[in-house]
Amino acid sequence: MAAEVTPARVGLLIDYLNTEGRFDDTILPSLQLVADDYLQRGILDRPVEFVVRAVQGLPNGSFRAVRDAFHELLAEDALVIFGPWVSENGVALRPYVENAAEVPIITMGASESMLGEWVFGLPAGSMEEEPIIMATVAAFDGCRTVGLAFEDSLIGREYLRTARFACEQAGLTITAEVAVPHVEADKRKAMATLAADKPDALMHVGFGLGLIGMNEALEAIGWMPRRYTTTAFEFAATSDWWCHQLAGWTGLDQYDERNLVAREFLDRFEARHGRRPEYFFPIYCYDVGRLMMTALAAARPLSGPAVKEALERIKMLPAASGAPGTRLRFGKFIRHGWMGSEFLVARRVLPDGSRSVLHATIEGLIDPPDPV
């Protein structure tokens, strides 16, 4: 009688939980769909087991919880880890991952400061690239002056540096800069400072919690300009409450309904689960899942170091995220996984906060913008 095959273990280091202490309920179904598909097609020769550690890291929690979760996943014999998600946790975790030198991690954090020999980035954006796209789209919309609100955090200040350069390159004049807390707080004074010079637009850069109450503050002072933000915009897809917080905003996202890879994945997800989650995160998890399963299948022997080397060999994998034509790849000295100028698109939440629509990419407007 043949011995039972031990599943390949994949760690999930989830470092951001909602107010109810939960994480997105499409993550595991999306990853499992990929694992089952690879096993059924014979690409994987053993089942996959997902080991989850969900903690509240920075900005609302602590880094120590993230560090401890990483070491627990190592002890659980994970061969590759998806996470952390937040840049502040990723930057702080990097030396622990590098010193352990046991398993690769794939992070969705945007800071390039966290990348290394064992840290691969598939960022839901990038602090170096997002401001360039955001400023370009604002210029497409006819803006020439902007007021800049940055979250007073590691993430916000990294964005601030690149946003200054991006605005200059796009021909936008920054009329004022103001720091806002990277947690929920009253924004009226900060918004009044930016409104003083009546710029064409307001830009926000940061993780996203600084956006809470910003529309309310703008309404209170009677100033509602065009509003732009980074991939913090993706909070709009997580709840109706967030969608209304971002009503009227244009921001960066990775869901493009024109992408056939995404549509085919959603067809399969709907067939299995009876729902169709048409937003960035399940599609992003599908991309991460295929990277991890491809590396597990190609690793010889099946060990953390071999999985790292297998990740480096992945090239030209069609992505479900981003505009049609986006692809995935890593390499020996390549730790940023997206290929293509439109791996991020700009979407706009309608003024009533009911839904978001595709607005533009760095290559141009997709539809004429509606009046603000």
ABEGO torsion letter per residue (X at the ends): XBBBBBBBBBBBBBABBBAAGBBBAAAAAAAAAAAAAAAAAGABABBBBBBBBBBBBOAABBAAAAAAAAAAAAAAGBABBBOBABAAAAAAAAAAAAAAGABBBBBABABAAABBAABBBBBBEBAAAAAAAAAAAAAAAGBABBBBBBBBBAAAAAAAAAAAAAAAAAGBBBABBBBBBABBBBAAAAAAAAAAAGBABBBBBEAGAAABGAAAAAAAAGBBBBBBBBAAAAAAAABAAAAAAABGBBBBBABBAABAAAAAAAAAAAAAAGBBBBBAAAAAAAAAAAAAAAAAAABOBBBAAAAAAAAAABBGBBBABEBBGBBBBBBAABABABBEAAABBBBBBBAAGABBBBABBAAEBABBBBBX
